[in-house]
Amino acid sequence: MLRGRSKALFAAMLLLLAAPVLPAQNMEKPPKVRNIVFILADDLGVMDLGCQGSDYYKTPNIDAFAKTAVRFTNAYAAQSVCSPTRASILTGRYPARLHFTAHIPGWSRPYARLMAPDWTPYIQKDEITYAEALRDAGFRTFHAGKWHVSSKTGPAAHGFQEVAPDLSPKGRDMEDPWYVDSYTKAVEDFMERNKDRPFLAVLSHGTVHVPLYEKEGRIAPWREVLPGKNGQNNPVMAAMIENLDTSVGRVLDKIKALGLEEETAVIFYSDNGGLTNVQDEKTGKTITATSNLPWRGGKSQSYEGGIRVPLLIRWPGVTAPGTLCSTPVISMDLFPTFLDMAGLPPLPGQHLDGLSLAPLFMGGKLERNNLFWHFPHYHTLPPHGAVRSGHWKMVLNYETDEAELFDLAADPGEGNNLAQLRPDVVKTLRDYLTRHLQAVGGQMPELNPNYQPGAQGKAEPARYDPREGDPARERRPVSTNPENGAFWPVPD
């Protein structure tokens, strides 16, 4: 039951969800831009920005940017962990289609009831990324920061001509926490060098991932700040988000200083929902990392808190400043959107599961009814899948075969399971999920012959796949069937 502040939060949410996008103007074809700047945060939750509803974190630069952009109130990541979502952005394909369904290298539970499929923990070489498409069209392409979609190859093998290396595997640098300053400066320098030519600049932050750490000087002021209404209360996380916000401000200021504002599309996004709990390094106790409330769950879960993320897009001459869009969109949509931004034709044989968002900015709509998630691995939940079909959302536990059904229009926080009341809707959405996975070639977990009840224990890190780059294993079968279930009708 909702009480007090939770009721107020849900009321505000429902108002936001009902807000339409306002097209900048009527046009048959959107004008192209000369440059694209894509800023990707790591583990930034749907409630982790002021413009998204946080009354705890302070994000003045991102909030100001939101007033110049379109803010999506139903933006999703294709997976509730980082690597698969990042792969889906690069390829325009569902993680289930890629067989890339967990973070690299994943977790191992050798005695669990189910056994994970033989998944592919890297982007295969013959996938065409949006960076390759833009490079081939004459854009100078650049990547700074976290990669985490392969272990043996980096951005240079997938279309990025200039690369500022991912420094995070080297450990902590307390002078430059999570290398935010280094990555930001690399992007600033790249834009300066290439201001007179078309470019794609990707700033892929490793923050606000664990381990949570920041300079004490940034953390100290937050120790005096009262917790937020939804339970956000971690001063280290607050300092990390503040530093992220500073980075975004610097990039936007550089674009303006170079006189490129009217020629540059800017996209801000996160790769999955916020991590809710973390172990305090000093005390060993579990503390709040962030809170996604009033959304349910968090990172590694296909409840809304694990897959719903911030998305802000500014496309000069196309997007209307300070507007909201309630249409459900997902990470695969960025690839074809980038092509439209650059004035390039679509590559439907590659971005099989993504739709360009351009029609939304021109008064149109997306021809899509359904979105799907498939997580055939153990993490904080057993292996599971999910479907959003209009206002309906089903989460299916693969271990028990039990379904939960939610009406997101009336219950966006997924607190009221309607599976017993609407078995007809559950049956339809089960069928949709099964048919979707068949269409995209999704892999299902299997019964584990080594299952030992009560002996599952804590999940342990898996090993990196030694077969990456092996010609005999490089091309694993991946479905190129254009059908994915997007157009199946919404149940009543």
C-alpha positions as CSV (number, residue, x, y, z in Angstrom):
1,M,0.0,0.0,0.0
2,L,1.2,3.5,-0.9
3,R,1.5,6.1,1.9
4,G,2.6,9.7,2.3
5,R,5.6,10.5,0.2
6,S,5.3,7.4,-1.9
7,K,1.8,8.5,-3.0
8,A,3.1,11.9,-4.0
9,L,6.0,10.4,-5.9
10,F,3.6,8.1,-7.8
11,A,1.3,11.0,-8.6
12,A,4.1,13.0,-10.0
13,M,5.3,10.0,-12.0
14,L,1.9,9.5,-13.6
15,L,1.8,13.1,-14.7
16,L,5.2,12.7,-16.3
17,L,4.3,9.5,-18.1
18,A,1.3,11.2,-19.6
19,A,3.3,14.1,-21.0
20,P,3.6,14.1,-24.9
21,V,6.5,15.0,-27.0
22,L,6.1,18.3,-28.8
23,P,7.5,18.3,-32.3
24,A,9.8,21.2,-33.2
25,Q,8.2,21.5,-36.6
26,N,6.4,19.6,-39.3
27,M,9.0,18.2,-41.7
28,E,9.2,15.2,-44.1
29,K,12.8,14.6,-43.4
30,P,14.8,15.9,-40.4
31,P,17.8,18.1,-41.1
32,K,21.1,16.3,-40.6
33,V,23.8,17.4,-38.2
34,R,27.6,17.6,-38.8
35,N,28.6,16.1,-35.4
36,I,27.3,13.6,-32.8
37,V,28.3,13.6,-29.2
38,F,27.2,10.6,-27.2
39,I,27.7,10.5,-23.4
40,L,27.1,7.2,-21.7
41,A,27.0,6.8,-18.0
42,D,27.5,3.5,-16.1
43,D,24.8,2.2,-13.7
44,L,23.1,5.7,-13.4
45,G,19.6,5.0,-12.2
46,V,16.4,6.5,-13.5
47,M,16.0,8.6,-10.3
48,D,19.7,9.8,-10.1
49,L,19.3,13.2,-11.7
50,G,17.5,16.3,-10.6
51,C,15.5,16.5,-13.8
52,Q,14.5,12.9,-13.3
53,G,13.0,13.6,-9.9
54,S,15.8,13.3,-7.4
55,D,15.6,15.8,-4.5
56,Y,19.0,14.5,-3.1
57,Y,21.5,14.5,-6.0
58,K,22.5,17.8,-7.5
59,T,23.0,17.8,-11.3
60,P,22.7,21.4,-12.5
61,N,24.5,20.9,-15.8
62,I,22.5,17.9,-16.9
63,D,19.3,19.6,-15.7
64,A,20.1,22.6,-17.7
65,F,20.8,20.4,-20.7
66,A,17.4,18.7,-20.3
67,K,15.8,22.1,-20.7
68,T,17.3,22.3,-24.2
69,A,16.5,18.7,-25.1
70,V,13.8,16.1,-25.2
71,R,13.7,14.0,-22.1
72,F,12.3,10.5,-22.4
73,T,10.1,9.3,-19.5
74,N,9.9,5.7,-20.7
75,A,13.5,5.0,-21.8
76,Y,14.9,1.5,-21.3
77,A,18.1,-0.4,-21.5
78,A,18.0,-3.6,-23.4
79,Q,19.5,-5.4,-20.4
80,S,19.8,-4.8,-16.7
81,V,23.6,-5.0,-16.7
82,C,26.2,-3.1,-18.7
83,S,27.9,-5.3,-21.3
84,P,24.8,-6.5,-23.2
85,T,23.2,-3.1,-23.2
86,R,26.4,-1.5,-24.6
87,A,26.5,-4.3,-27.3
88,S,22.9,-3.5,-28.2
89,I,23.7,0.2,-28.6
90,L,26.6,-0.6,-30.9
91,T,24.8,-3.1,-33.1
92,G,21.1,-2.2,-32.9
93,R,20.2,-5.8,-31.9
94,Y,18.7,-7.4,-28.9
95,P,21.2,-9.0,-26.5
96,A,19.2,-12.3,-27.0
97,R,19.8,-12.1,-30.8
98,L,23.5,-11.5,-30.1
99,H,23.7,-14.3,-27.6
100,F,25.3,-11.6,-25.4
101,T,23.1,-11.7,-22.4
102,A,25.3,-11.0,-19.3
103,H,28.1,-8.7,-18.3
104,I,31.6,-9.9,-19.1
105,P,32.6,-12.4,-17.8
106,G,29.4,-13.1,-15.9
107,W,28.8,-15.1,-12.7
108,S,29.1,-18.8,-12.1
109,R,26.7,-20.9,-9.9
110,P,27.8,-24.5,-10.6
111,Y,25.2,-26.1,-8.4
112,A,22.1,-24.0,-9.2
113,R,18.9,-25.5,-10.6
114,L,19.5,-24.0,-14.0
115,M,22.6,-23.9,-16.2
116,A,23.4,-20.8,-18.3
117,P,23.5,-21.3,-22.0
118,D,26.8,-21.2,-24.0
119,W,26.5,-17.5,-24.5
120,T,28.8,-15.1,-26.5
121,P,30.6,-12.7,-24.1
122,Y,31.9,-10.4,-26.9
123,I,30.8,-8.6,-30.1
124,Q,31.5,-10.8,-33.1
125,K,33.8,-9.2,-35.7
126,D,31.2,-9.3,-38.5
127,E,28.7,-7.1,-36.6
128,I,28.5,-3.7,-38.1
129,T,28.5,-1.0,-35.4
130,Y,27.1,2.5,-35.7
131,A,30.7,3.7,-35.4
132,E,31.7,1.8,-38.5
133,A,28.7,3.1,-40.4
134,L,29.5,6.7,-39.5
135,R,33.2,6.2,-40.2
136,D,32.5,4.9,-43.6
137,A,30.3,8.0,-44.3
138,G,33.3,10.3,-43.5
139,F,32.9,11.0,-39.8
140,R,36.0,11.1,-37.7
141,T,35.1,8.6,-34.9
142,F,36.4,8.7,-31.3
143,H,35.8,6.7,-28.2
144,A,36.9,7.6,-24.6
145,G,36.5,5.4,-21.6
146,K,34.7,2.2,-20.7
147,W,34.4,-0.5,-23.4
148,H,33.4,-3.8,-21.8
149,V,31.9,-5.5,-24.8
150,S,34.9,-7.7,-25.5
151,S,38.0,-8.8,-23.7
152,K,40.6,-9.1,-26.5
153,T,39.6,-6.3,-28.9
154,G,38.7,-2.7,-28.2
155,P,36.9,0.2,-29.9
156,A,39.5,0.4,-32.7
157,A,38.4,-3.0,-34.0
158,H,34.8,-1.9,-34.2
159,G,34.9,1.4,-36.1
160,F,36.5,4.0,-33.8
161,Q,39.5,5.6,-35.4
162,E,40.8,7.3,-32.3
163,V,40.6,5.8,-28.9
164,A,41.4,7.1,-25.4
165,P,42.0,3.8,-23.5
166,D,39.8,2.4,-20.8
167,L,41.8,3.2,-17.7
168,S,39.5,1.7,-15.1
169,P,41.0,-1.9,-15.2
170,K,44.3,-0.3,-13.8
171,G,42.6,0.4,-10.5
172,R,41.7,3.5,-8.5
173,D,43.3,6.9,-9.0
174,M,42.2,9.1,-6.1
175,E,43.4,12.2,-8.0
176,D,41.1,11.4,-10.9
177,P,38.3,9.1,-9.5
178,W,37.0,6.8,-12.2
179,Y,39.1,8.8,-14.7
180,V,36.3,11.2,-15.2
181,D,38.6,14.1,-15.8
182,S,40.9,12.2,-18.1
183,Y,38.1,10.9,-20.3
184,T,36.4,14.4,-20.4
185,K,39.7,16.1,-21.4
186,A,40.3,13.5,-24.1
187,V,36.8,14.3,-25.6
188,E,37.5,18.1,-25.4
189,D,40.8,17.7,-27.1
190,F,39.3,15.5,-29.9
191,M,36.5,18.0,-30.6
192,E,39.1,20.8,-30.7
193,R,41.2,19.0,-33.2
194,N,38.3,18.0,-35.4
195,K,36.1,21.1,-35.1
196,D,36.2,21.7,-38.9
197,R,35.1,18.2,-40.0
198,P,32.2,15.9,-39.2
199,F,32.9,13.8,-36.1
200,L,31.4,11.2,-33.7
201,A,32.6,11.6,-30.1
202,V,31.7,8.9,-27.6
203,L,32.3,9.6,-23.9
204,S,31.7,6.3,-22.1
205,H,32.1,6.8,-18.4
206,G,32.9,4.0,-15.9
207,T,31.2,6.0,-13.2
208,V,28.9,5.6,-11.2
209,H,29.8,1.9,-11.1
210,V,31.2,0.2,-8.0
211,P,33.5,0.5,-6.2
212,L,32.0,3.7,-5.0
213,Y,34.8,6.2,-4.3
214,E,35.6,9.9,-4.7
215,K,37.8,12.6,-3.4
216,E,37.1,13.3,0.3
217,G,36.8,17.0,-0.6
218,R,33.8,16.2,-2.8
219,I,32.3,13.8,-0.4
220,A,32.5,15.9,2.8
221,P,29.7,18.5,1.9
222,W,27.3,15.6,1.2
223,R,27.7,14.2,4.7
224,E,25.6,17.1,5.9
225,V,22.8,16.7,3.4
226,L,19.5,15.2,4.5
227,P,18.4,11.9,2.7
228,G,16.1,12.3,-0.3
229,K,12.4,11.4,-0.1
230,N,12.9,8.1,-1.9
231,G,15.8,7.0,0.3
232,Q,18.8,8.3,-1.6
233,N,21.4,9.0,1.1
234,N,24.9,7.9,0.0
235,P,27.3,10.9,0.1
236,V,29.9,9.0,-1.9
237,M,27.4,8.3,-4.7
238,A,26.2,11.9,-4.5
239,A,29.8,13.1,-5.0
240,M,30.3,10.7,-7.9
241,I,27.1,11.9,-9.6
242,E,28.2,15.5,-9.0
243,N,31.5,14.8,-10.8
244,L,29.7,13.1,-13.7
245,D,27.5,16.2,-14.0
246,T,30.6,18.4,-14.1
247,S,32.0,16.3,-17.0
248,V,28.7,16.8,-18.9
249,G,28.9,20.5,-18.3
250,R,32.5,20.7,-19.6
251,V,31.6,18.8,-22.8
252,L,28.6,21.1,-23.5
253,D,30.7,24.2,-22.7
254,K,33.3,23.0,-25.2
255,I,30.7,22.4,-27.9
256,K,29.5,26.0,-27.3
257,A,33.0,27.5,-27.2
258,L,33.8,25.9,-30.5
259,G,30.7,27.4,-32.1
260,L,29.3,23.9,-32.8
261,E,26.0,24.0,-30.9
262,E,23.8,24.3,-34.0
263,E,25.7,21.5,-35.8
264,T,26.0,19.0,-33.0
265,A,23.5,16.4,-31.7
266,V,24.1,15.5,-28.1
267,I,22.7,12.3,-26.4
268,F,22.9,11.5,-22.7
269,Y,22.1,7.9,-21.6
270,S,22.8,5.2,-19.0
271,D,23.5,1.5,-19.7
272,N,21.2,0.1,-17.0
273,G,19.3,0.9,-13.9
274,G,20.9,1.9,-10.6
275,L,22.5,-0.5,-8.2
276,T,20.5,-0.3,-5.0
277,N,22.7,-1.9,-2.4
278,V,26.5,-2.2,-1.8
279,Q,28.7,-3.4,0.9
280,D,30.4,-0.7,2.9
281,E,34.2,-1.3,2.6
282,K,34.9,-0.1,6.2
283,T,32.1,-1.8,8.1
284,G,31.2,-4.7,5.8
285,K,27.5,-3.8,6.2
286,T,25.0,-3.4,3.4
287,I,24.2,0.2,2.6
288,T,22.2,2.1,0.0
289,A,24.2,2.7,-3.2
290,T,21.2,4.6,-4.7
291,S,17.4,4.3,-4.6
292,N,15.3,3.8,-7.7
293,L,12.1,4.2,-5.8
294,P,9.3,4.6,-6.6
295,W,10.4,2.2,-9.3
296,R,10.8,-1.5,-8.2
297,G,14.2,-3.2,-8.1
298,G,17.5,-2.3,-9.5
299,K,20.5,-3.3,-11.6
300,S,20.5,-7.0,-12.7
301,Q,16.7,-7.2,-12.5
302,S,14.1,-6.7,-15.2
303,Y,11.8,-4.8,-12.9
304,E,11.5,-1.1,-13.9
305,G,14.3,0.0,-11.5
306,G,16.8,-2.3,-13.3
307,I,16.0,-1.4,-16.9
308,R,14.5,2.1,-16.9
309,V,17.1,4.8,-17.5
310,P,17.6,8.5,-18.2
311,L,17.7,9.5,-21.9
312,L,18.1,13.1,-23.1
313,I,18.5,14.0,-26.8
314,R,19.2,17.4,-28.3
315,W,19.1,17.4,-32.1
316,P,19.4,21.0,-33.4
317,G,16.5,22.0,-35.7
318,V,14.5,18.9,-34.8
319,T,13.9,18.4,-31.1
320,A,11.8,21.0,-29.2
321,P,13.7,22.3,-26.1
322,G,12.4,21.2,-22.7
323,T,9.9,18.7,-23.9
324,L,9.0,15.2,-22.7
325,C,8.3,12.0,-24.6
326,S,6.4,9.2,-23.0
327,T,6.8,6.7,-25.9
328,P,8.7,3.6,-24.7
329,V,12.2,3.5,-26.4
330,I,15.1,1.2,-25.9
331,S,18.9,1.1,-26.4
332,M,18.9,-0.5,-29.9
333,D,17.0,2.6,-31.2
334,L,20.1,4.8,-30.9
335,F,21.9,3.1,-33.9
336,P,19.2,4.0,-36.5
337,T,18.7,7.4,-34.8
338,F,22.4,8.2,-35.3
339,L,22.1,7.3,-38.9
340,D,19.1,9.7,-39.3
341,M,21.0,12.4,-37.5
342,A,23.9,12.0,-40.0
343,G,21.5,12.0,-43.0
344,L,22.4,8.4,-43.8
345,P,20.1,5.7,-45.1
346,P,19.1,3.0,-42.6
347,L,20.8,-0.4,-42.4
348,P,17.8,-2.6,-41.5
349,G,19.8,-5.8,-42.0
350,Q,22.0,-4.7,-39.1
351,H,19.9,-2.8,-36.6
352,L,17.3,-5.4,-36.8
353,D,15.7,-4.5,-33.5
354,G,16.1,-0.8,-33.3
355,L,13.9,2.0,-34.7
356,S,14.9,5.5,-35.4
357,L,13.4,8.0,-32.9
358,A,13.2,10.7,-35.6
359,P,9.4,10.2,-36.2
360,L,8.8,11.1,-32.5
361,F,10.4,14.5,-33.0
362,M,8.3,15.2,-36.1
363,G,4.8,14.5,-34.7
364,G,4.8,10.8,-35.6
365,K,5.0,7.6,-33.7
366,L,7.0,4.4,-33.5
367,E,5.5,1.4,-35.1
368,R,6.1,-0.9,-32.2
369,N,3.8,-2.4,-29.5
370,N,6.2,-4.6,-27.5
371,L,9.6,-4.7,-25.9
372,F,11.4,-7.7,-24.5
373,W,14.1,-8.6,-22.0
374,H,15.9,-12.0,-21.6
375,F,18.4,-12.7,-18.8
376,P,19.1,-16.5,-18.8
377,H,21.7,-16.1,-16.0
378,Y,21.7,-16.0,-12.2
379,H,22.5,-12.7,-10.6
380,T,20.4,-11.0,-7.8
381,L,17.4,-12.9,-9.3
382,P,17.1,-16.3,-11.0
383,P,17.2,-16.4,-14.8
384,H,14.1,-14.5,-16.1
385,G,12.5,-12.7,-19.0
386,A,10.1,-9.8,-19.4
387,V,7.7,-8.3,-21.8
388,R,6.3,-4.8,-22.0
389,S,3.2,-4.7,-24.2
390,G,1.5,-1.3,-24.0
391,H,0.6,-0.8,-20.4
392,W,1.1,-4.4,-19.5
393,K,4.4,-5.8,-18.1
394,M,5.1,-9.5,-17.4
395,V,8.2,-10.8,-15.6
396,L,8.7,-14.6,-16.0
397,N,10.9,-16.6,-13.6
398,Y,12.6,-19.3,-15.7
399,E,13.5,-21.3,-12.6
400,T,10.0,-21.7,-11.2
401,D,8.0,-20.8,-14.4
402,E,6.0,-18.3,-12.3
403,A,4.8,-15.1,-13.9
404,E,4.2,-11.7,-12.4
405,L,1.8,-9.3,-14.3
406,F,1.7,-5.6,-13.7
407,D,-0.4,-2.8,-15.2
408,L,2.1,0.0,-15.5
409,A,-0.5,2.6,-16.2
410,A,-2.1,2.1,-12.8
411,D,0.9,0.6,-11.0
412,P,4.2,1.9,-12.4
413,G,6.0,0.7,-9.3
414,E,5.0,-3.0,-10.0
415,G,3.6,-3.5,-6.5
416,N,0.4,-5.3,-7.5
417,N,0.8,-8.7,-9.2
418,L,-2.3,-9.3,-11.4
419,A,-1.3,-12.7,-12.7
420,Q,-4.1,-14.5,-10.9
421,L,-6.7,-11.9,-12.0
422,R,-5.7,-11.8,-15.7
423,P,-4.5,-15.2,-16.7
424,D,-5.6,-14.4,-20.3
425,V,-3.0,-11.5,-20.5
426,V,-0.3,-13.7,-18.9
427,K,-1.0,-16.5,-21.5
428,T,-0.7,-14.0,-24.3
429,L,2.5,-12.4,-23.0
430,R,4.1,-15.8,-22.3
431,D,3.4,-16.7,-25.9
432,Y,4.8,-13.4,-27.1
433,L,8.1,-14.0,-25.1
434,T,8.4,-17.6,-26.4
435,R,7.8,-16.5,-30.0
436,H,10.1,-13.5,-29.7
437,L,13.0,-15.7,-28.4
438,Q,12.4,-18.2,-31.2
439,A,12.5,-15.3,-33.8
440,V,15.7,-13.8,-32.5
441,G,17.4,-17.1,-31.7
442,G,17.5,-16.5,-28.0
443,Q,19.2,-19.1,-25.8
444,M,17.4,-20.6,-22.8
445,P,19.0,-22.0,-19.6
446,E,18.8,-25.7,-19.2
447,L,18.4,-28.0,-16.2
448,N,21.7,-28.4,-14.4
449,P,22.8,-32.1,-14.0
450,N,25.0,-31.0,-11.1
451,Y,22.2,-29.3,-9.2
452,Q,22.5,-29.6,-5.5
453,P,19.6,-28.1,-3.4
454,G,21.0,-25.9,-0.7
455,A,24.5,-25.9,-2.1
456,Q,24.2,-23.1,-4.6
457,G,26.2,-20.7,-2.4
458,K,27.3,-17.3,-3.5
459,A,27.8,-16.6,-7.2
460,E,31.5,-16.5,-8.2
461,P,33.0,-14.6,-11.1
462,A,33.2,-16.6,-14.3
463,R,36.2,-16.8,-16.5
464,Y,36.7,-14.8,-19.7
465,D,35.8,-16.8,-22.8
466,P,39.1,-18.1,-24.3
467,R,37.4,-18.7,-27.6
468,E,37.1,-15.0,-28.4
469,G,39.0,-14.5,-31.7
470,D,39.2,-18.2,-32.5
471,P,38.2,-18.4,-36.2
472,A,36.4,-21.7,-35.5
473,R,34.2,-20.2,-32.8
474,E,34.1,-16.5,-33.9
475,R,30.9,-16.9,-36.0
476,R,28.4,-18.5,-33.8
477,P,24.9,-18.8,-35.3
478,V,22.9,-15.6,-34.8
479,S,19.4,-15.1,-36.2
480,T,19.0,-12.5,-38.9
481,N,15.3,-13.0,-39.0
482,P,13.7,-9.4,-39.0
483,E,10.8,-10.6,-37.0
484,N,11.1,-9.9,-33.3
485,G,7.5,-9.5,-32.1
486,A,7.5,-5.7,-32.0
487,F,4.2,-5.4,-33.9
488,W,2.1,-8.0,-32.1
489,P,-1.1,-6.4,-30.7
490,V,-1.4,-5.2,-27.2
491,P,-3.7,-7.3,-25.0
492,D,-6.9,-5.7,-23.8
